[in-house]
């Protein structure tokens, strides 16, 4: 029987100017992939460079984390952007992170959309196409990290010949349809470390989660996200490390 492994990714580099978001230095030793904010929901040029330097120091796989141009709303507000304009917005962000990564001797491995853009692409073929076309025009070797239950994301990526990597979440509740429960609903974000760790274990071993209706939902994921802006992030990471170790599951980049 093959040994179980799982990639743990986290959104990083979201601080900008005088605003500090998350705790990247303490998180990086515990993850395997780093989603670097591109400046449109968080991050700035200096923060991008510092984050990539730190990611390389910890031998992390590096991905670009583009969003809608919504710094004020942290990229969590829906925006109606024409497909060509959206593709250009995403290319701009990917190119920035890719260029800085390569200037420091690293290599960009994947793209994961952020927030409202991620959620919209999970259900909207045109938005998913804008993301995938941006990825392909920048670098055909880049993978697309997206929601495991999204047929739209997977279908569009497959048609374009872009590798799709299915993602699940350690600290988010799921609906019965396999979508993330809206952050507007109380309890949509998991703050209890042991509950988050147990969800990770179930995702890895059983390829499922328990929905908000207390029903099992199939979720086949190659990577699991932990949100760096979760106030309990350090406790959650410690609990995940413990439960993975007890179950002889290794952390490994996809």
Secondary structure, DSSP 8 states (H G I E B T S, - for coil): ----EEEEEEEE---BTTB--S-HHHHGGG-SEEEEE-SSSS--HHHHHHHHHHHHHTT-EEEEE---S-TTTTT-S-----HHHHHHHHHHHHHHHHHHHHHTT--EEEE---HHHHHHHHH-HHHHHHHHHHHHHH-TT-EEEEETT-HHHHHHHHHHT--EEEEEESSB-B-TTS-B--TTSTTSB---HHHHHHHHHHHHHHSEEE-TTS-EEE---SEEEE-TT-TTHHHHHHHHHHHHHHTT-EE---
